[in-house]
């Protein structure tokens, strides 16, 4: 097996901000796993990343004399996996519109491969694919990827039993519990899709879960939580209230009542009690979303779109977000009224009293304390990433 490296297509990376400020494209979670975890799983290898320079210290590229570069925004399929495995040296695959999917080469690339590079021979791959091209694709593709990941992860394995007599399961064969998972006095409805409960995860009393749904390792659905379909809660999260078609990457909390729908929440975020987002406009027209590439609102082509919240962001109690709101990295948002549809990274404040710049030293202190609460070190590498993002962020609206 060649050495596997997942690369960031620069245009897709920009389209997937704010989540790619702090991770390679393949670090995005859609379905049960991140894109990187999917590729590592299907090829049974340890992989590395070709990403922007300031992330390379944390996510270094490891090259050899036989490298297989795969686009980190692409979800694996059996057909694509087979086509990639059959690539000869200096041969690659593209979509019909020229997006590079994969390339096998003896070279150690410093930039993402381009289909116009005559050094390589590229062939078209025309089979159906799920490619995360926009931030809204993360939740839009989540149900499909939940089903695909569930089938692969649980194949040939036996679920841990649900022993609680007060828990009711619909279609229990579509429910899978990893070791240490606990469910008490809950309703699990897997009629429309599978339900995956990760290692040492907890579903508390009164919770209602409708599949497809995934709860990550050490995460919890709090008392009375209402988890609607196509929702992923990544590892080390606490989630309550009503959640519909949303993706939590990991290490984030929404522990109280409030509605979150058609949303993506990065890592190390906290949403206070009664935080709500709108996900549908009153006139039923398509939702427009801030595009980092242009600085303008972009038509998503979707009727439903809620909150997109970057890593390390905090939201005060009873904060309201309008349809299609994008919030950057390390923000502190609070106050009455609907918040702006775009809040840049390192912003502090809200609509009622206005915004100021979140001081980088204070932001780093809060991030360090959040890591410590989970028993993880916030080291110089993590600090350097946040400082680089802050140095390149202009908090203009």
C-alpha positions in Angstrom: 0.0 0.0 0.0 1.4 3.4 -0.9 1.9 6.1 1.7 -1.4 7.9 2.2 -1.6 11.7 2.4 -4.9 13.7 2.4 -4.5 17.0 0.7 -6.5 20.3 0.9 -7.8 21.6 -2.4 -7.2 25.4 -1.8 -10.6 26.4 -3.3 -12.5 23.9 -1.2 -10.5 24.8 1.9 -11.6 28.5 1.5 -15.2 27.4 0.9 -15.1 25.3 4.2 -14.0 28.1 6.4 -14.4 28.8 9.4 -13.9 25.1 10.1 -10.7 24.8 8.1 -9.1 27.7 10.0 -8.1 25.1 12.6 -7.9 21.8 10.8 -7.2 20.2 7.4 -10.3 19.7 5.3 -10.2 16.0 6.1 -10.5 16.8 9.8 -14.2 17.7 9.2 -16.7 15.3 10.7 -19.6 14.2 8.6 -21.4 11.0 9.6 -19.9 9.1 12.5 -16.3 9.7 11.5 -14.1 12.5 10.2 -13.2 12.3 6.6 -9.6 11.4 7.6 -10.9 8.6 9.9 -13.0 7.2 7.0 -9.9 6.9 4.7 -7.7 5.5 7.4 -10.4 2.9 8.1 -11.1 1.8 4.5 -7.4 1.5 3.7 -6.3 0.3 7.2 -3.3 2.7 7.3 -1.9 5.6 9.2 -2.1 8.7 7.1 -0.9 12.3 7.1 -2.0 15.7 5.7 -0.9 18.2 3.1 -2.4 21.5 4.3 -1.6 25.1 4.8 1.7 26.0 6.3 0.6 27.2 9.8 -1.2 23.9 10.4 1.7 21.7 9.3 3.3 21.7 12.7 0.2 20.0 14.1 -0.7 18.1 10.9 2.6 17.3 9.1 2.9 15.6 5.8 4.9 12.4 5.8 6.1 11.4 2.3 8.0 8.4 1.0 9.0 7.3 -2.5 5.5 6.0 -3.2 2.8 8.5 -2.2 -0.9 8.3 -2.6 -2.5 11.8 -2.4 -6.3 11.8 -1.9 -8.5 14.9 -1.8 -9.5 15.4 1.8 -13.0 16.6 0.9 -14.1 13.4 -0.7 -16.0 10.7 1.1 -14.8 7.1 0.3 -16.9 4.7 -1.7 -16.1 1.1 -2.7 -15.8 2.1 -6.3 -13.5 5.0 -5.7 -11.4 3.0 -3.2 -10.9 0.3 -5.9 -10.0 2.8 -8.6 -7.5 4.5 -6.3 -5.9 1.1 -5.3 -5.4 0.4 -9.0 -3.5 3.7 -9.8 -0.1 3.3 -11.3 2.8 5.6 -10.4 2.3 9.2 -11.7 -1.3 8.5 -12.5 -4.4 10.2 -11.0 -8.1 10.6 -11.0 -10.3 13.6 -11.5 -14.0 14.4 -11.7 -15.3 15.4 -15.1 -15.1 19.0 -14.0 -11.4 18.7 -13.2 -11.3 18.3 -9.4 -8.4 16.1 -8.5 -9.6 13.1 -6.5 -6.3 11.2 -6.1 -2.8 11.0 -7.4 -0.1 8.3 -7.0 3.4 9.7 -7.3 7.0 9.2 -6.2 7.3 13.0 -5.6 6.8 14.7 -2.3 4.3 17.5 -3.2 4.3 20.8 -1.5 1.1 22.0 -3.0 -2.2 20.3 -3.9 -2.0 18.5 -7.3 -3.7 20.2 -10.2 -5.4 18.4 -13.1 -3.7 20.8 -15.5 -0.2 19.5 -14.5 1.1 17.7 -17.6 3.6 15.8 -15.4 0.8 13.3 -14.5 -1.7 11.3 -16.4 -5.2 11.9 -15.1 -8.3 9.8 -15.9 -11.9 10.7 -15.3 -13.8 9.1 -12.4 -17.5 9.4 -13.2 -19.1 7.3 -10.5 -21.4 9.1 -7.9 -19.4 10.7 -5.0 -20.1 12.7 -1.9 -17.7 15.7 -1.9 -17.9 18.3 0.9 -17.6 21.4 -1.3 -19.5 23.9 1.0 -20.1 24.2 4.7 -23.7 23.3 4.3 -22.7 20.0 2.7 -21.6 18.9 6.2 -25.1 18.7 7.5 -26.7 18.0 4.1 -24.7 14.9 3.6 -24.7 13.8 7.2 -27.6 11.3 7.0 -26.1 9.5 4.1 -22.7 9.3 5.7 -24.2 8.2 9.0 -25.7 5.2 7.2 -22.5 4.4 5.3 -20.2 4.7 8.4 -22.6 2.7 10.6 -22.6 -0.2 8.0 -18.8 -0.2 7.8 -18.0 0.3 11.5 -20.5 -2.3 12.8 -20.1 -5.0 10.1 -19.5 -8.4 11.6 -19.6 -7.0 15.2 -22.0 -7.5 18.1 -23.6 -4.6 19.9 -23.5 -4.3 23.6 -26.9 -5.1 25.0 -29.4 -2.5 26.3 -30.2 -3.8 29.8 -32.4 -1.0 31.1 -36.0 -2.2 31.3 -37.4 1.3 30.9 -35.7 2.0 27.5 -37.7 1.3 24.4 -36.1 0.5 21.0 -37.8 0.6 17.7 -36.0 -1.7 15.2 -33.3 -2.7 17.8 -31.2 -4.4 15.1 -30.4 -0.9 13.8 -29.0 0.2 17.2 -25.4 -0.3 18.1 -23.8 0.3 21.5 -20.0 0.3 22.0 -18.4 -1.0 25.1 -19.3 1.1 28.2 -22.2 2.9 26.6 -25.3 3.3 28.9 -28.9 4.1 28.0 -31.5 4.7 30.7 -35.3 5.3 30.3 -34.9 6.6 26.8 -36.7 6.1 23.4 -34.5 5.0 20.5 -36.3 5.0 17.2 -34.2 3.4 14.4 -37.0 2.8 12.0 -35.7 5.5 9.5 -32.0 5.0 10.1 -29.4 3.5 12.4 -28.4 4.8 15.9 -24.8 4.5 17.0 -23.8 5.0 20.7 -20.0 5.3 21.1 -17.7 3.9 23.8 -18.6 5.1 27.3 -21.3 7.4 26.0 -24.4 8.1 28.0 -28.1 8.6 27.0 -29.9 10.0 30.0 -33.4 9.6 31.3 -36.2 10.9 29.1 -34.1 11.3 26.0 -35.7 10.7 22.6 -33.4 9.8 19.7 -34.5 9.3 16.1 -32.1 7.8 13.7 -29.9 8.2 11.8 -27.9 9.5 14.7 -24.5 9.1 16.2 -23.2 9.8 19.7 -19.4 9.9 20.1 -17.1 8.4 22.6 -17.6 9.8 26.2 -20.4 12.1 25.0 -23.8 12.5 26.6 -27.4 13.3 25.6 -28.7 15.1 28.7 -32.0 14.6 30.5 -35.0 14.9 28.2 -32.9 15.7 25.1 -34.7 15.5 21.8 -32.3 14.3 19.1 -33.9 14.4 15.7 -32.7 12.6 12.5 -29.4 13.1 10.6 -27.6 14.4 13.7 -24.0 13.6 14.8 -22.6 14.4 18.2 -18.9 13.9 18.1 -16.7 12.7 21.0 -16.6 14.3 24.4 -19.7 16.5 24.0 -22.7 17.2 26.2 -25.9 17.9 24.3 -29.5 18.7 25.4 -32.6 20.5 24.2 -33.8 19.9 20.6 -31.3 19.2 17.9 -32.1 18.4 14.2 -29.8 17.6 11.4 -26.7 19.1 13.1 -23.1 18.0 13.4 -21.0 18.6 16.5 -17.3 18.0 15.7 -16.3 17.2 19.3 -15.4 18.6 22.7 -18.4 21.0 22.6 -21.4 21.5 24.8 -25.0 22.5 24.3 -26.2 21.1 27.6 -29.5 23.0 28.0 -32.8 23.6 26.3 -32.9 25.5 23.0 -33.3 24.6 19.3 -30.4 23.9 17.0 -31.1 22.8 13.4 -29.3 22.4 10.1 -26.2 23.5 12.0 -22.5 22.7 12.3 -20.6 23.2 15.6 -16.8 23.0 15.7 -14.7 21.9 18.6 -14.3 23.5 22.0 -17.5 25.5 21.7 -20.1 26.2 24.4 -23.7 27.2 23.9 -25.5 28.6 26.9 -29.1 27.8 28.0 -31.8 28.7 25.6 -29.6 29.4 22.6 -31.7 29.0 19.5 -31.1 29.3 15.8 -33.6 29.8 13.0 -33.2 27.4 10.1 -36.1 28.5 7.8 -36.9 31.9 6.5 -40.5 33.2 6.9 -40.9 33.5 3.1 -39.5 30.0 2.4 -36.8 31.4 0.1 -33.3 30.0 -0.2 -30.9 30.8 2.6 -27.9 33.0 1.8 -24.6 32.5 3.7 -21.4 34.5 4.1 -18.7 33.3 1.7 -15.1 33.8 2.9 -13.9 33.8 -0.7 -15.9 36.9 -1.7 -16.9 38.4 1.6 -20.5 38.4 0.2 -23.6 36.4 0.9 -23.9 33.3 -1.3 -27.1 31.6 -2.2 -26.9 28.1 -0.7 -29.7 26.7 -2.9 -31.2 25.4 0.3 -34.4 26.2 2.2 -33.0 25.0 5.5 -29.7 26.3 6.9 -29.0 27.4 10.5 -25.8 28.1 12.5 -22.2 27.5 11.4 -20.0 28.0 14.5 -16.2 27.9 14.4 -13.9 26.3 17.0 -13.4 27.8 20.4 -16.5 30.0 20.2 -18.8 30.7 23.2 -22.4 31.7 23.1 -24.3 33.4 26.0 -27.7 32.4 27.4 -30.8 33.1 25.2 -28.7 34.2 22.2 -30.6 34.0 18.9 -29.1 33.3 15.5 -30.9 33.9 12.3 -31.0 31.6 9.3 -27.6 31.1 7.7 -25.4 32.6 10.3 -21.6 32.1 10.1 -19.5 32.6 13.2 -15.7 32.4 13.1 -13.1 31.0 15.5 -12.8 32.0 19.1 -15.7 34.4 19.4 -17.8 35.3 22.5 -21.3 36.2 21.4 -24.1 37.3 23.7 -27.0 39.8 24.1 -30.5 40.4 22.9 -31.9 40.4 19.4 -30.8 38.3 16.4 -27.1 38.4 15.8 -25.5 39.4 12.5 -25.4 36.8 9.8 -21.6 36.9 9.8 -19.4 37.3 13.0 -15.7 37.3 12.2 -13.2 35.4 14.3 -12.0 36.9 17.6 -15.2 39.0 18.0 -16.6 39.8 21.4 -20.1 41.2 22.0 -23.5 41.1 20.3 -26.1 43.0 18.3 -27.4 45.0 21.3 -24.1 46.6 22.4 -21.9 46.1 19.4 -18.7 44.1 18.9 -15.1 44.6 20.0 -12.0 42.5 19.2 -11.6 39.5 21.6 -8.1 40.0 23.0 -5.8 37.1 21.9 -4.2 36.6 25.3 -7.7 36.3 26.9 -8.9 33.9 24.1 -5.8 31.7 24.6 -6.4 31.7 28.4 -10.0 30.5 27.9 -8.9 27.9 25.4 -6.2 26.6 27.8 -8.8 26.3 30.6 -11.2 24.4 28.2 -8.4 21.9 27.4 -7.6 21.5 31.0 -11.2 20.6 31.9 -10.9 17.7 29.5 -7.5 16.6 30.7 -5.7 17.7 27.5 -2.7 20.0 27.3 -3.0 23.3 25.4 0.6 23.5 24.0 2.6 26.0 22.0 1.4 24.4 18.8 -2.2 25.1 19.6 -1.4 28.6 20.7 0.5 29.3 17.5 -2.5 28.3 15.4 -4.8 30.6 17.2 -2.3 33.5 17.1 -1.9 33.0 13.4 -5.6 33.1 12.8 -5.9 36.2 14.9 -3.1 37.9 13.0 -4.9 37.3 9.7 -8.4 38.1 10.8 -9.9 41.5 10.1 -13.0 41.9 12.3 -15.0 43.9 9.7 -18.7 43.5 9.0 
